[in-house]
Amino acid sequence: MVEASVQVFSLPKHGNTADEYEDAYAYSTHRFGIADGATESSFAERWAQGLVKQFVNSPLKHIRVNPVPLEEWLTPLQKEWHKDVPWDRLPWYAEEKARNGAFTTFLGVEITPAPTKFKLLDLFRTRKGIRWHALAVGDSCMFHIRENALAKSFPLEKSEQFDSRPLLISSNPKKNNAVWKSIQTCEGDCKHNDLFILATDALAAWFLKEVEAGGKPWTTLTQIKTQNDFVEFVDCQRKKGMRNDDTTLVLCHWKDGDKKS
């Protein structure tokens, strides 16, 4: 028996209300998704929420170099987003902006116990043991921690890789041509007591800077137990230079019920 212990914390930009939070997250027993909606686009929070919920409830079955399967998976989401926009209540300038589409980063992680077949990437068939598989568009990141060390950082590995123009996936099909060439995927094995950290860009950049300075930032994050702890932590780091942005943290401790801690 395997199971994940999951904690999620989120905070809007300083000065914004909870209603203005444009990140999104969703999770189930074996699937975890986060997204960072682009403030500059219209109804980005709806688009980000739709993506992560769809990933958890109806995951991708195939991702190849050929992007058609992802396009097919996105199509109903794009139609749903378009239907939910209150077009009749928008002023002309807001309507024009909305027709350009909403944009978001996206990170999906699936942990697959053997012997089930992984449904996200069809190039990986049934294998012995437990595997994790991830797909990313943009700069929301996953950090895999094992035995108090960083085993994998995905899709970015250095703090200098973060910039103000990450790759974004759009609710407008015409705006996704650049995405198909830049989808990133990764996989690895999963063992008892492994920790998976999912973070949107501001927190992810802080994490990698701490690693580069010789620190172990996961020890700080795992000490966060309540929303008040998270607020205090983020406020403190913002004062020290962490970018003021919507911030989302997902902590997933993987436990193998057949083993003893």
N, C-alpha and C positions, 0 to 999 in steps of 0.2 A: 504494500500500500504506500502511495506517495501523496504528498499534499504540500501546499504552499501556505505559508503564513504571510499575509499581505497587509501592509500599512500604506495609506495614501495621505499626503498632505498637500495643500495648495494655498496660494496667496496671490491676490491681484497686485498690480503695480502700486507702489506707494502713492497715495492720493486718489486712487480709484476705489470704487465700491465693488462688492462681490458680484453685482450684476454686470460689471464691466470686465470681468475675468474672461479671457479668450483662449486659454489653454483648455485641454480636455483630457480625460482619462477614462478607462474602463478596464475591467478585469473579470476573469472567471477562474475556474480551478487551474487551468493550464495556459491561459492566454492573457496577455497584458498589452495594453495599447496606450500611448500618449500622443498628443498632438499640440502644436503651438500655432494658433490662428494668427494670421498677419493683421495687425491693427489697421493697416492702410487699406485693407479690402473690406467689402460690405458683408455683414452677417457671417463673419469668419468663425465666430463661436459655434454657430449651427453646423457649419461645414466640418469643423474639427470634431465636434461631438458625434456627428453622423459617421465619420470614418472610424473612430475608435470603437463605437458600439457595434458597427457592422463587422469589424475585425473579430471582436469577441464572440458575437452571436452567429455570424456566418462567415467563417474565415476563408481566406483565399485558398483555392485548391491547386492552382498551378501558377508559378511565376517562372518565366524563361527569359532568355535574351529577347525573344519576340514579345512585345508588350501587350498583345491582343488580350490574353486572359485578364490582365489587370484592368484594361479598358472596359471589358465586359463586366467586371466586378464593380467598377466605379459607376457605370451607367445608371443603375437604379438610384444610387445615392445622389448623383447629379440631378436627376429628374425630381427627386424628393426635395432637395434644397431649393430648386427653382420654384416648385409648387408652394413652398412655405414662405417665400419672400412676399411681403404685402405690397405688390406692385401698384395697386390702386391707391395706396396711401403715400407713395413716395413722391417728393418733388422731382422735377425733371432732372436736376443735377445728380440727385441720389439714385434715380433710376438708371441714369447713364453709367454711374459707378458700379451699381449692382450687376448690370448686364456684362460687365467685364469679368465678373465672377469673384468668388471667395477663394482665399489661399491659406494653406497651412502646411507645416511640416508634419511628418507622420513616422511613428516607430511602432512596429508590432513585434512581439516576442511570443513564441509558443514553445512550451516544454512538453516533450512527447515521451511518455513511458513506453518501453517495448511491451508487446510486439506490435502496437498499432502503427499504421502507416501515417507518416507526417503529411499534413494536408496543405502546408504553405508552399513547399518547394518540391516539385515532383522529381527533381534530380536526386533527392535523398530517399532511398527506399527503406524498408524495415531494417533496423540495425539492433544489435544487442546493446542493452543498457539504455539509459535515459539520455536524450539529446535535447538541446535547445536550438532554436532556429529563429533568426531575426531578419526583418526587412526594414529598410529606412529610406525615407526621402527627406533630406534636409538635416538639421543639426540637433534634433532631440536625440539623446544618447542613452545607451545601455552600458553599465559597468558590471562585469562578472567578477565577483570576489570569492577567492578560495584560500582557505588556510591563512587568512589575514594578509593576503596579497592580491593585487590587481591582476587577474588572469586575462581579461580582455576588455578593451574599450572599443565601442562600436556605435556609429560609423566613424566618428572622429577620434583621433588618438593624441592630438596635441592641442593645447589651448590656443595656439596661434592660428589654428584652422577656422576658428569662429570669426565671422564677419557680419556685416549688416545686410547681406544679400544671400541668405541660404536658399537652396533649392526648395521650391514649394509646389505642392500638388493642388490643382484648381478644380473648382466646381464647374468651370467652363472647359469643355473638352478641347476647345481650340487652343487653350493656353498650356497644354501639357506636353507639347512636342519635345521640350528639353528634358522632361522627366524620364521618358522611356530609355534614354541613353545613360541615365545616371542613377537608376535604382540600385541600391546596395543590399546585398544579402550576406549572411554569415551564419555559421553553426558551430556547435561545440558540444562536449559532453557535460553532463550534469550529475553532481554527486551530493550525497547527504551533507547538509549544513552549508551548501553553497548559498551565496547571497547575490541577488540580482537587483541592481539599482537602476531605475529609469528616471531620467531628469530632462526637463526642458532646458533651453540653451543657457540661460544666465547661470543656473545652478550647475549645469554640466561644465561650463567654462571654469567656474570656481573650483570644481572638483579636480579638473586636470591641472590647474595651476598649483593646487595643493600637492598633487602627486609629483609634479615636476620639481617642487621645492623640497621633496623628500618626505612629505607627510603621508598620512593614512586617513584621508577624509571620510572614509566609510565608518571609521570608529566614531567620528562626530555625528554622522547622520543616524547611526543606529542607536544613539543615545536620545534621539527625539522620540518621545512617547505620546505627546499630546499636541493638539493644534497650537496651544499657547507656546509650547516649546519651539515649534516650527516658526511661529511669528517672531519670537525673540531671536532665534538663530538668523533668520533672513534679514530682519532689521539690523542686526549687528553686522552682518556681512555686507549689506548695502552701504552702511556707513564706512566700511573699509574699502569700498570700491566695486563690489559686485553690482552688475548692471541692474537698474530698476526696471524690472520686467515681470509680467506674470510668471509665477514660479510654481512648478509642480514636481513632486517627489513621490516615487513609488518604490517601496522596499519589499522585496519578495524573498523570504527565507524558504529554501527548499528543504523539506524534511522527508526522509525515507523511513516509513513506518516499520520496515523490517530490520532497521538498524538502531542501535542505541547511541545516544549522543555521547 
